[in-house]
Amino acid sequence: MEGTVQDVVIVGAGIAGLTTSLGLYRQGVPSLVLESSDTLRITGYALTIWTNAWRALDAVGIGESLRQQHEYIYGNVTTSLITGRQTSDTSFKAEAKFANHEIRCVKRKLMLEALAKELPSGTIRYSSKVVSIEESGFLKLVHLADGTILKTKVLIGCDGVNSVVGMWLGFKKPAFTGRSAIRGCSESKACHEFEPKFMQFFGNGIRSGAIPCDDKAVYWFFTWTPTSQEKEQEGQSI
Ligand SMILES: Cc1cc2nc3c(=O)[nH]c(=O)nc-3n(C[C@H](O)[C@H](O)[C@H](O)COP(=O)(O)OP(=O)(O)OC[C@H]3O[C@@H](n4cnc5c(N)ncnc54)[C@H](O)[C@@H]3O)c2cc1C
């Protein structure tokens, strides 16, 4: 493989890398996806997928199978953590103002597996950590941690927040937003009996929420953004 020139190399087999590769494949363009991990990184919990992302999943041909495994969320309810009162209740049902929205909470593992399953075998090359990139005429030379050098006409960076491709392109280092988060998914044997609604709670720098994926799984999260005063106190206590 080292001597041959690839048409398209994508760095990162996350959601972005696999979707890009599948989109290209559907258009008849093969690609090679380089992933640093030795298997598909299916850990994590779930993501709330909105209308535009469903269009993208339909375009690459995995929308229908994911719809069958995740329930349609027909409402968004927000509650203040300060007053305890409900602050909004938006319906996405057919007759409602926001009826054209499609929202489902998709398990990350199922989405990654659905994307990977549709790709021709050999598309994803695991244990292939990109460490540097060089330009050689019209080609890019992609250096891997194991010493392999791959040549490609097109290089696409989908390697997440500390992207090697991004750094090579001169992008700034990622900035810390100050927000911390804890996420999880509860899976029960019996039906959880939550309505298919996105429940969100806001106040005092906290945003938390829960949203059913299907009738047995509920994805939940807590995020916290400290005020500038709290940040200062935190800095003093270190
Ligand atoms: C393991 C994991 C679990 C997650 N769980 C959740 C969740 O439960 N809920 C949620 O909302 N979001 C979650 N996220 C975040 C969310 O999936 C991503 O932030 C978002 O989808 C962006 O996807 P991405 O494909 O751009 O980047 P990423 O998902 O970060 O994927 C980048 C991929 O590139 C690979 N990579 C990085 N550097 C290199 C390199 N130098 N060479 C080769 N490969 C490289 C990484 O191993 C990774 O597989 C998770 C992300 C990860 C990686």
The ligand as a Gaussian input file, in Angstrom:
#p B3LYP/6-31G(d) Opt

LIG

0 1
 C      -15.310000       7.666000      22.002000
 C      -16.238000       8.857000      21.853000
 C      -17.469000       8.862000      22.558000
 C      -18.353000       9.935000      22.440000
 N      -19.567000       9.922000      23.104000
 C      -20.461000      10.928000      22.944000
 C      -21.769000      10.921000      23.573000
 O      -22.122000       9.982000      24.270000
 N      -22.595000      11.975000      23.366000
 C      -22.244000      13.040000      22.610000
 O      -23.050000      13.960000      22.452000
 N      -21.023000      13.067000      21.995000
 C      -20.145000      12.036000      22.151000
 N      -18.914000      12.070000      21.528000
 C      -18.612000      13.216000      20.729000
 C      -19.199000      13.133000      19.351000
 O      -19.307000      11.811000      18.874000
 C      -18.225000      13.908000      18.471000
 O      -17.776000      15.042000      19.141000
 C      -18.882000      14.455000      17.281000
 O      -19.686000      13.493000      16.715000
 C      -17.783000      14.878000      16.306000
 O      -17.374000      13.739000      15.577000
 P      -16.037000      13.687000      14.757000
 O      -16.145000      12.490000      13.876000
 O      -15.783000      15.025000      14.133000
 O      -14.878000      13.509000      15.834000
 P      -14.605000      12.328000      16.839000
 O      -15.855000      11.635000      17.242000
 O      -13.730000      12.888000      17.900000
 O      -13.760000      11.280000      15.954000
 C      -12.416000      11.488000      15.576000
 C      -11.784000      10.138000      15.282000
 O      -10.488000      10.381000      14.788000
 C       -9.568000       9.522000      15.425000
 N       -8.267000      10.200000      15.428000
 C       -7.917000      11.300000      16.133000
 N       -6.650000      11.675000      15.856000
 C       -6.193000      10.780000      14.948000
 C       -4.940000      10.621000      14.282000
 N       -3.926000      11.457000      14.501000
 N       -4.805000       9.584000      13.404000
 C       -5.843000       8.714000      13.171000
 N       -7.047000       8.828000      13.788000
 C       -7.233000       9.840000      14.654000
 C      -10.145000       9.296000      16.817000
 O       -9.691000       8.094000      17.401000
 C      -11.644000       9.264000      16.524000
 O      -12.098000       7.959000      16.236000
 C      -17.998000      11.033000      21.615000
 C      -16.775000      11.027000      20.911000
 C      -15.892000       9.945000      21.020000
 C      -14.579000       9.938000      20.251000

